[in-house]
Amino acid sequence: MSHLLFQKILTKFPDKYIKFAFAYGSGVFKQLENDTTKTKSMTDFVFVVDDSIKFHDENLRLNSSHYSFLKHLGPYYLNRIQNDFGAACFYNTLVPLKIDGENFLIKYGIVGEEALIRDLYDWDYLYLSGRLQKPVRILKKPVPKPSPDTNTSTTDSQIDTNAEDINLNYSLDSVSKSIDLALQTNLKNALHTALLLLPEKFSLFDLFLCITSLSYSGDFRMIVGENKQKIENIVKPQMERFTHLYRPYLVKESIENRLECNFENGQVSQSLSQASVYHHLSLLPKNLIQTMINHKFKTTHYYDLEEYIYKLTNRIDYRDIVHEAATSIVKKSIRIDVGVQMNYYLKDWFNNLKKCGLFEINSNNYLKTNNELDPRSKNVLQRLMLLFTSTTSFLSINCLLLCFLTKYISTGDKQFGLMFLLVTFVVLTCCLFFYPSYDLISIGYINLRIMRWIYSITAISIHKFVQI
């Protein structure tokens, strides 16, 4: 997408409340094995707003179709859901837009400025902070706050005036001072964490691979369903952008004699002395260091932070402790992605309810129960109830079969395992063909994806057993 096209998309939203906006993901930057010229990826946006309630209020008037049935709760409760659940970010997904006669599919998140800054500094969720550890395209740059300090930030020398590549750096010229400092701190946090996880000698590619993997370390989708090479596919085509992003902080560490970085050949060597390890540990984000201490030393009461950091420095397994803590934070934040999917299916479910005449929307945009159902509506209601029960049953069966499948493959009982696989394949095929098409479309993504996993595992396992 061109910079002009991004700006046209922004005009579809209440721009006056958006303080900072960026786009990320495969819809913005090309990734390996992702030819954006063949298929259009869904483009991901994040809008940082200064008043979430006012933003939702106006966005409901402009773009009510973007929301699920939750829109009928009103802007106040949307703000409550945004801040009290998930990672303090409310997403609307699978939103169709038409710009200059061309159709686009986008997903956008709304987050409060204070919530974003907290996540960048402390890694409360390592969700948006994880995305901002990688190159993003900055779309809206608010006017910087007045400051007596006229010096530019450490990344000013790296600014590219080309609007297409303005995403390469965060600077005081591109975002307000508070967000800018938080963005820089987040990059430093990522660098210190990665250096703790890496050996004495490594490459810049290894460094950026480690940084990118931080926000995926506890994501179960990287085990099943996602491309196992996803992280490499993100980093390889963006090496130049990553280098521009982290060069100032690598240079600073080099000046302080903690590492040597050769930007020509991409090789890095770092000091693994106790002093260097203590330095990196002491600069980790608040939530990460607290998670490490709570998990390893089983303490939640008041403690001397320096004392525990010193204890961690003297442990030979400090790398494992850092990795486990990051994984724990990411696992908690993954619920927001589950929420994004649920938001879409609730949106589809509510549309089905409206079609069958169960509810009406009054002039105040509130739900009103319709007690007078015609026979056709009752029939549709029965189908919807069937949809709910069959979905629950089908997903439960899938999970159960996956558990048994894994167990019997691991036991090595080849004869029973092959028989079980064949029975599983037949059962799933029958479920597919006898499943009502209307229901299948409504459930869509979830069922088809689960069936794809099971069919793949089944086919591979059958091939393996037959060969034996």
C-alpha positions in Angstrom: 0.0 0.0 0.0 1.2 3.5 -0.7 1.4 6.2 1.9 -1.4 8.1 0.3 -3.7 5.1 0.4 -2.9 4.6 4.2 -3.9 8.3 4.7 -7.2 7.8 2.8 -8.0 4.8 5.1 -7.4 7.0 8.2 -10.0 9.4 7.0 -12.6 6.7 7.5 -12.2 7.0 11.3 -12.6 9.7 13.9 -9.1 11.2 13.2 -9.3 14.0 15.9 -9.1 11.4 18.7 -6.2 9.5 17.1 -2.9 10.6 18.6 -0.7 8.0 17.1 -1.4 5.4 14.4 0.7 2.6 12.8 0.2 -0.4 10.5 2.1 -3.7 10.8 2.2 -7.2 9.5 2.3 -9.0 6.2 -0.2 -6.6 4.7 2.3 -3.7 5.2 5.7 -5.3 4.7 6.5 -8.2 2.4 7.4 -11.5 4.1 8.9 -14.6 2.6 6.4 -17.0 1.2 3.9 -14.2 1.2 3.4 -12.8 -2.3 1.2 -9.8 -1.7 0.7 -9.4 -5.5 -1.3 -12.7 -5.7 -3.5 -12.5 -2.7 -4.3 -9.5 -0.6 -3.5 -9.9 3.1 -5.6 -8.4 5.8 -3.8 -5.1 6.8 -3.4 -4.5 10.6 -3.8 -1.1 12.1 -3.5 0.2 15.7 -5.0 3.6 16.7 -3.6 5.2 19.9 -6.3 7.5 21.2 -6.4 10.1 23.9 -10.1 9.4 24.8 -11.3 5.9 24.1 -15.0 6.6 25.1 -15.3 9.6 22.7 -13.5 7.6 19.9 -15.9 4.7 20.3 -18.9 7.0 20.5 -18.1 8.7 17.2 -16.8 5.6 15.5 -20.1 3.9 16.3 -21.9 6.6 14.4 -19.5 6.4 11.5 -18.7 2.7 11.3 -21.2 0.8 13.4 -21.0 -2.2 11.0 -17.3 -2.7 12.1 -18.4 -3.8 15.6 -20.1 -7.1 16.8 -23.3 -7.0 18.9 -21.1 -5.4 21.6 -21.8 -2.1 19.9 -25.2 -2.1 21.6 -23.6 -1.9 25.0 -22.5 1.7 24.1 -19.1 3.5 24.2 -18.7 3.4 28.0 -18.9 -0.4 28.2 -16.8 -0.8 25.1 -14.2 1.2 26.9 -14.6 -1.1 29.9 -14.1 -4.2 27.8 -11.1 -2.6 26.1 -9.3 -1.8 29.4 -10.5 -4.7 31.6 -10.0 -7.7 29.3 -7.2 -8.8 27.0 -4.2 -6.5 26.5 -6.0 -3.1 26.9 -6.7 -3.1 23.2 -10.1 -3.5 21.5 -10.0 -5.0 18.0 -12.5 -4.9 15.1 -11.5 -7.5 12.6 -12.4 -8.5 9.0 -13.6 -5.0 8.3 -14.2 -4.4 4.5 -13.3 -1.0 3.1 -13.6 0.4 -0.4 -11.0 3.1 -1.3 -10.9 4.5 -4.9 -13.0 1.6 -6.1 -10.7 -1.0 -4.7 -11.7 -3.4 -1.9 -9.5 -3.9 1.2 -9.8 -6.0 4.3 -8.5 -4.6 7.5 -8.3 -5.2 11.2 -7.8 -2.3 13.6 -7.2 -2.0 17.3 -8.0 0.8 19.6 -5.7 1.4 22.6 -5.5 4.3 25.1 -2.3 6.3 25.1 -1.5 5.6 28.8 -2.1 1.9 28.3 0.3 1.8 25.3 3.0 3.7 27.2 2.7 1.3 30.2 3.1 -1.7 28.0 6.1 -0.2 26.2 7.8 0.6 29.5 6.9 -2.3 31.6 5.8 -5.1 29.2 2.5 -5.6 31.0 1.3 -7.7 28.1 4.2 -7.8 25.6 1.5 -7.5 22.9 1.6 -4.1 21.3 5.1 -3.6 22.7 6.0 -6.8 20.9 4.7 -5.5 17.6 6.6 -2.2 18.1 9.9 -4.1 18.6 9.7 -4.8 14.9 9.5 -2.3 12.0 6.1 -0.7 11.6 4.7 1.9 9.3 3.9 5.1 11.2 0.7 6.6 9.7 -0.1 9.5 12.0 2.6 11.7 13.7 1.1 14.0 16.3 2.6 17.4 17.0 5.5 17.1 19.5 5.0 18.4 23.0 6.9 21.6 23.8 10.2 20.8 25.5 13.0 23.0 26.7 15.4 20.5 25.4 16.0 21.2 21.7 18.3 18.3 21.1 17.0 15.6 18.8 16.7 12.0 19.9 19.3 9.3 19.3 17.6 8.2 16.1 17.3 11.6 14.4 20.3 10.9 12.3 18.6 7.9 10.8 15.4 9.6 9.6 14.5 9.0 6.0 12.5 11.8 4.7 10.8 9.5 2.2 7.2 9.1 3.4 7.3 5.4 2.3 10.1 4.6 4.7 9.2 6.8 7.6 8.6 3.7 9.7 12.3 3.0 10.0 12.8 5.1 13.1 11.0 6.6 16.0 12.0 10.1 16.7 10.8 13.3 18.5 10.0 14.7 15.1 7.6 11.8 14.3 5.7 11.2 17.6 5.0 13.1 20.8 7.8 13.1 23.4 6.0 10.8 25.8 5.3 8.1 23.2 8.8 8.6 21.6 10.6 7.9 24.9 8.4 4.9 25.5 9.1 3.5 22.0 12.9 4.0 22.6 12.7 2.3 26.0 10.8 -0.6 24.4 13.6 -1.1 21.9 16.2 -1.0 24.6 14.2 -3.5 26.6 14.1 -5.9 23.7 17.8 -5.5 23.0 18.8 -6.2 26.7 16.5 -9.2 26.8 17.9 -10.6 23.6 21.5 -10.1 24.7 20.8 -12.2 27.8 19.4 -15.0 25.7 22.2 -15.1 23.1 25.7 -16.6 23.4 29.0 -14.8 23.3 29.2 -14.7 19.5 26.3 -14.3 17.1 25.1 -12.5 14.0 22.8 -9.5 13.6 20.4 -11.9 11.9 20.4 -14.0 15.1 19.9 -10.9 17.2 16.8 -9.8 15.2 15.5 -13.3 15.1 15.7 -13.5 18.9 14.0 -10.1 19.3 11.2 -11.0 17.0 10.7 -14.3 18.7 10.1 -12.7 22.1 6.5 -11.8 21.4 5.9 -15.3 19.9 7.6 -17.4 22.7 4.4 -18.3 24.5 2.1 -18.4 21.5 0.6 -21.9 21.1 -0.1 -21.1 17.4 3.6 -21.3 16.7 3.4 -25.0 17.6 0.3 -25.8 15.6 -1.3 -24.1 12.7 1.2 -21.4 12.0 4.1 -21.5 9.6 7.0 -22.7 11.6 9.4 -20.4 9.7 7.2 -17.4 10.3 9.8 -15.6 12.4 12.6 -16.1 9.8 10.1 -15.0 7.1 9.6 -11.7 9.0 13.2 -10.9 9.6 15.0 -11.9 6.4 13.3 -9.3 4.1 13.5 -6.6 6.7 17.2 -6.8 7.8 17.9 -3.2 6.7 14.9 -1.9 8.6 15.9 -3.9 11.8 19.4 -2.6 11.5 18.3 1.1 11.2 16.0 0.5 14.2 18.6 -0.9 16.6 21.8 0.6 15.3 21.9 3.5 17.9 21.5 1.2 20.8 24.1 -1.3 19.5 26.5 1.5 19.0 25.9 2.7 22.6 26.6 -0.8 24.0 29.8 -0.9 21.9 31.0 2.4 23.3 30.5 1.1 26.8 32.6 -2.0 25.8 29.8 -4.5 26.4 29.8 -5.8 22.9 31.5 -5.4 19.5 29.3 -5.1 16.4 30.6 -5.1 12.9 27.8 -3.8 10.7 29.8 -4.7 7.5 29.8 -8.4 8.0 26.9 -8.6 10.5 28.9 -10.3 13.3 28.5 -9.5 17.0 30.4 -10.5 20.1 29.4 -9.6 23.6 30.9 -9.8 27.1 29.3 -12.5 29.3 30.9 -11.2 32.5 28.9 -10.9 35.6 29.0 -7.1 35.4 27.5 -7.3 31.8 24.8 -9.8 32.8 23.9 -7.7 35.9 23.7 -4.6 33.7 21.3 -6.2 31.3 19.2 -7.7 34.0 18.9 -4.4 35.9 17.5 -2.7 32.7 14.8 -5.3 32.0 11.2 -4.0 32.0 9.4 -4.0 35.3 6.9 -6.8 34.6 9.5 -9.1 33.2 11.9 -8.8 36.1 9.0 -9.2 38.6 7.8 -12.3 36.8 11.3 -13.8 36.9 11.6 -13.2 40.7 8.1 -14.4 41.5 8.5 -17.6 39.5 12.0 -18.5 40.5 12.0 -17.4 44.2 8.3 -17.9 44.9 7.9 -14.6 46.5 5.2 -12.0 46.1 5.9 -9.8 49.1 8.1 -6.8 49.3 11.7 -7.6 48.3 15.0 -5.8 47.6 15.1 -5.7 43.8 18.9 -5.3 43.6 19.4 -8.3 45.8 17.4 -10.6 43.7 18.9 -9.3 40.5 22.3 -10.1 41.9 21.1 -13.6 42.8 19.9 -14.1 39.2 23.2 -12.9 37.9 25.0 -15.7 39.8 22.8 -18.4 38.4 24.0 -20.4 35.4 20.5 -20.9 34.2 19.6 -17.2 34.0 18.9 -17.6 30.2 16.2 -20.1 30.9 14.7 -17.9 33.6 14.5 -14.9 31.3 13.0 -17.0 28.5 10.4 -18.6 30.8 9.3 -15.2 32.2 8.9 -13.8 28.6 6.9 -16.9 27.6 4.6 -16.5 30.7 3.8 -12.9 29.8 3.0 -13.7 26.2 0.8 -16.6 27.1 -1.4 -14.2 29.1 -1.6 -11.7 26.3 -2.6 -14.3 23.6 -6.2 -14.2 25.0 -6.6 -10.9 23.1 -6.2 -12.7 19.8 -8.7 -15.3 20.9 -10.9 -12.3 21.7 -10.5 -10.9 18.2 -11.7 -14.2 16.7 -14.6 -14.4 19.1 -15.5 -10.8 18.3 -15.9 -11.8 14.7 -18.0 -14.9 15.4 -20.2 -13.0 17.8 -20.7 -10.4 15.1 -21.7 -13.1 12.7 -23.9 -14.8 15.3 -25.8 -11.6 16.1 -26.4 -10.9 12.4 -28.0 -14.3 12.2 -30.2 -13.6 15.3 -31.4 -10.3 13.6 -32.2 -12.2 10.4 -34.4 -14.7 12.3 -36.3 -11.8 14.0 -35.3 -12.5 17.5 -34.3 -8.9 18.2 -35.1 -5.5 17.1 -33.1 -2.3 17.4 -35.0 0.7 18.7 -34.3 4.4 17.9 -31.9 4.6 20.8 -29.8 1.8 19.4 -30.7 -0.6 22.2 -31.8 -4.2 22.0 -35.5 -5.0 22.1 -36.8 -8.6 22.3 -39.3 -9.6 19.6 -41.8 -12.0 21.2 -43.9 -12.5 18.1 -42.0 -15.0 16.0 -43.5 -16.3 12.7 -43.0 -20.0 11.9 -40.1 -19.2 9.6 -38.3 -17.4 12.3 -38.9 -20.3 14.7 -37.3 -22.6 12.2 -34.3 -20.4 11.8 -34.1 -20.2 15.6 -34.0 -24.0 15.8 -31.1 -23.9 13.2 -29.2 -21.4 15.3 -29.6 -23.6 18.4 -28.4 -26.5 16.4 -25.5 -24.4 15.3 -24.6 -23.7 18.9 -24.9 -27.2 20.2 -23.3 -28.9 17.1 -20.4 -26.4 17.3 -19.7 -27.2 20.9 -20.0 -31.0 20.3 -17.9 -30.9 17.1 -15.1 -28.9 18.7 -15.1 -31.2 21.8 -14.9 -34.3 19.6 -12.0 -32.7 17.6 -10.1 -32.0 20.8 -10.7 -35.5 22.2 -9.6 -37.2 19.0 -6.5 -35.1 18.9 -5.6 -36.1 22.5 -6.1 -39.8 21.8 -4.3 -39.5 18.4 -1.3 -38.0 20.1 -1.3 -40.6 22.9 -1.6 -43.7 20.7 1.0 -42.5 18.2 3.5 -41.9 21.0 2.9 -45.4 22.6 4.2 -47.1 19.5 1.3 -49.6 19.2 1.3 -49.5 15.4 -1.6 -51.9 14.7 -4.0 -50.2 17.1 -2.7 -46.8 16.1 -3.3 -47.4 12.4 -6.9 -48.7 13.2 -7.6 -45.7 15.4 -6.3 -43.3 12.7 -8.6 -44.9 10.0 -11.6 -44.7 12.3 -10.8 -41.1 13.1 -10.6 -40.3 9.4 -13.9 -41.9 8.7 -15.6 -40.1 11.7 -14.3 -36.7 10.6 -15.3 -37.3 7.0 -18.9 -38.2 8.1 -19.0 -35.1 10.3 -18.0 -32.9 7.3 -20.6 -34.4 4.9 -23.5 -34.5 7.4 -22.8 -31.1 8.9 -25.3 -28.6 7.6 -23.7 -26.2 5.1 -25.3 -23.2 6.7 -23.7 -24.1 10.0 -20.4 -24.9 8.4 -20.2 -21.5 6.8 -21.1 -19.8 10.1 -18.4 -21.7 12.0 -16.1 -21.4 9.0 -12.6 -20.7 10.0 -12.5 -22.5 13.3 -13.8 -25.9 12.1 -12.0 -25.9 8.8 -8.7 -25.1 10.4 -9.1 -27.8 13.1 -10.1 -30.3 10.4 -7.1 -29.3 8.3 -4.8 -30.0 11.3 -6.4 -33.3 12.0 -6.5 -34.4 8.4 -2.8 -33.5 8.0 -1.7 -35.3 11.1 -3.9 -38.3 10.1 -2.5 -38.5 6.6 1.1 -38.2 7.7 0.7 -40.8 10.4 -1.1 -43.3 8.1 1.7 -42.9 5.6 4.2 -43.4 8.4 2.5 -46.6 9.7 2.0 -48.0 6.2 5.7 -47.6 5.5 6.6 -49.4 8.7 
